[in-house]
C-alpha cells in the first residue's frame, strides 16, 4: 500500500476487520521494458494511427458478492501515481457495485493539494461509514494497475493521450471486458476521455467518469518541471535514504505531504561496487521530456463533428473539486461539446477529490453507474 506514513493501530485494525474479505487474487505484473519502445512503433485503429500499446501491470481483488456480472469498472490514476493509490477506493467501489473494478494509472499531481489525504489508510478512515462486505468470491475484483512510465508497467515513449488510450484499449481487450464503466483522475481523466472519443476503441465503453479534469488544452503548471529537475538531482546524488532525498526536494516543494507522496516512488538499488542507493522507479528523464504532452489533447471540440472533432454520446460524470481550478466555467463547455450527455457534480475538495472526499466520491460515482444499469 502506497501510504505516506505507517497506519496507526486503529486504522490497521480497520484494514483487517472491515476489508479482510477482500484479497489480492493475482498479480499480472508485466516487467517494465526500460530499454525503450518495441519494434512496433505504431498501430492502426481504423483510420487513425496510434502509438503501439503496452501491457499494463495490475492487481486483482476478488470479493464474492457479484451482483452485476456483465459490467466492469476501470480506474486510471495520475502522473507520479501508481496502482496502489486507488486500492482502497477500488475495494469500496467493488463493495458498492458488485462488479469487477480495475484500477489503471494516470492523473496529474497538483502542487499543495495532497495535504493529509493521499495515504491509503486515511482514505480508509474516511470510509468507516461504509458497511463491510458480507461475503466474497470471484470474479468481483478491484485490481490496481500501472499506466505506462509508472510502477512496473513499461517505460516507453511517447507519454501522450493517444498512447494511453491505446494502452487502455489493449488492457480492455486482453481482459475480455464488456460494458466498461471508465473513470480517470486528472491526467487519467484526459486519458479515458481520449479513449472514449476514439470510435475504433470505445466499443466496450458503457459510461465515463472524470475526476477534476476536462479535455481542454492548457499549459502544464511549472511545478512539474521543477519536480522532475529535482528528482533527477536526487538520482544523480545517489542518496542513501529518503531523508536526504527529501532535503533536495524541499527546495521546490514546501508541503511535506506532497514531498512524501513523490518519494513513495523511490526504490533501493545497488551500484557496481555493491553500494546501496535510492532511485525512482519512474523514468524521470523521459517524463521530464514528455511533461508538455500532459497539457495537450488529441482532439479539437466540435462543432462540426468530424474524425478530429468527435463526440461520444454515452453518459458522462465530471466530479469537480470546489477549491480546484482544473474544471471551470471556461472549459466545462468544451467538455459538453465532446460529451453532450455530461453532468458536473461539485464536492468540497481540492484537485484530489477522491482522496479528500472518498465516501462522497464512492457514493456519487457508484450511484451514477447503478442508475444507468
C-alpha positions, -999 to +999 in steps of 0.1 A: +000+000+000+015+033-011+009+052+022+027+084+032+032+072+068+025+039+086-011+034+096-020+037+132-030+006+151-067+016+149-065+020+111-045-012+108-074-029+127-099-013+103-079-028+074-080-063+090-117-062+100-137-043+075-117-052+045-105-086+053-130-102+029-111-086+000-080-104-011-055-098-038-062-128-060-035-124-086-009-100-098-002-096-135+030-076-134+044-071-169+080-063-162+090-028-173+107-026-206+131+002-197+152-003-228+127+017-248+098+011-272+095-021-292+100-025-329+063-019-334+062+019-331+025+025-342-006+005-347-036+013-369-070+016-353-094+021-382-082+052-400-062+066-370-026+057-363-018+054-326+014+046-307+019+009-302+002+000-269+020-016-239+008-041-214-001-025-181+007-041-147-023-047-124-036-065-093-070-082-089-090-082-057-119-106-055-149-101-032-177-127-035-209-107-039-213-104-076-245-086-084-237-072-119-216-098-137-219-083-172-202-050-163-168-038-151-152-006-138-117+006-148-099+034-129-070+054-142-046+072-118-024+102-124+011+114-130+036+103-104+009+080-090+008+042-090-017+014-090-016+015-051-031+050-048-067+039-057-067+005-040-088+014-010-115+032-032-114+003-056-124-020-028-152+003-018-165+005-054-164-032-057-183-035-024-210-010-035-213-020-072-209-058-071-189-058-103-153-061-115-133-030-107-099-024-123-075+004-114-051+018-141-025+046-136-030+082-148-037+117-132-019+150-125-003+158-092-014+193-083+010+212-060-002+217-025-034+197-030-024+164-015-025+177+021-033+149+045-053+126+024-031+108-001-023+078+021-045+048+016-051+044+053-065+079+055-089+072+027-100+040+045-105+061+077-129+083+057-148+052+046-156+039+081-193+047+075-194+021+046-206-013+058-181-041+051-189-067+025-207-098+038-192-124+016-166-127-011-158-149-040-145-143-076-150-127-100-158-093-084-124-076-085-107-043-076-073-045-093-049-015-093-028-012-125+001+009-135+000+031-167+029+034-190+060+050-174+047+043-139+052+014-114+062-018-131+045-010-164+067-005-195+088+027-196+085+039-232+078+070-253+055+087-261+037+097-230+006+112-246-031+106-246-033+087-279-007+063-264-026+060-231-059+054-249-043+026-269-029+011-237-064+012-221-078-004-252-053-032-251-060-038-214-097-040-220-092-063-249-068-087-231-091-089-201-121-095-223-141-067-206-175-057-218-198-028-207-169-009-191-175+020-167-143+040-171-130+065-146-099+087-146-084+113-123-067+144-137-043+131-164-061+099-161-093+118-168-079+131-201-067+096-210-101+080-205-118+108-225-093+102-254-103+066-253-140+074-253-137+097-283-119+072-305-147+052-322-123+025-331-116+018-294-147+027-274-169-002-283-169-017-248-175+016-231-207+020-211-201+051-190-174+077-184-163+095-153-136+122-149-124+134-115-114+171-117-104+172-153-118+182-187-105+177-222-093+213-225-058+220-238-037+241-215-001+246-203+011+223-176+020+242-143+057+249-139+058+228-107+060+196-128+093+206-145+107+216-111+097+183-097+114+163-124+145+185-122+148+178-085+141+141-089+169+139-114+192+157-090+182+131-063+191+103-087+225+118-097+233+123-060+226+086-054+212+093-020+212+066+007+180+074+024+147+092+019+157+120+044+185+131+020+161+129-009+135+150+010+161+177+016+167+181-021+130+180-030+123+206-003+140+232-025+110+232-048+081+218-027+075+230+008+044+209+015+056+177+034+027+155+023+034+163-014+071+155-010+064+123+008+039+113-020+066+119-046+091+099-026+069+068-025+082+063-060+117+056-047+132+020-046+165+006-034+192-003-059+230-011-059+259+002-079+286-020-094+305-019-061+275-032-042+268+001-025+231+007-019+213+039-031+178+050-039+164+057-073+130+065-087+111+036-103+097+063-127+117+071-158+123+107-146+142+119-177+116+105-200+087+121-180+106+155-180+108+154-218+071+144-221+056+168-195+044+192-222+022+164-237+002+162-205-014+196-212-024+186-247-054+167-260-056+148-294-089+163-305-105+197-311-140+203-298-170+202-322-190+215-339-188+204-365-185+167-356-157+150-375-129+125-371-107+152-355-137+167-335-156+136-324-184+132-298-193+103-275-230+102-267-229+080-236-234+091-200-205+112-185-200+124-150-174+150-141-165+154-104-151+189-097-132+199-066-147+232-054-112+245-044-096+234-077-093+254-109-089+224-133-127+223-140-141+258-145-167+279-164-143+282-194-136+245-200-169+229-189-185+239-223-156+222-241-164+190-221-200+194-231-191+198-267-173+165-268-198+148-244-234+161-248-247+138-220-222+152-195-232+163-160-210+180-134-211+174-096-191+195-072-175+183-039-159+205-012-123+194-020-092+203-040-078+186-070-076+152-052-114+149-048-114+112-043-087+114-016-103+143+003-139+131-001-136+093-006-170+083+008-188+110-012-169+100-043-179+064-039-215+074-034-217+098-063-198+076-088-214+044-076-249+058-079-241+072-113-231+037-125-261+020-108-286+045-121-275+036-157-278-001-153 
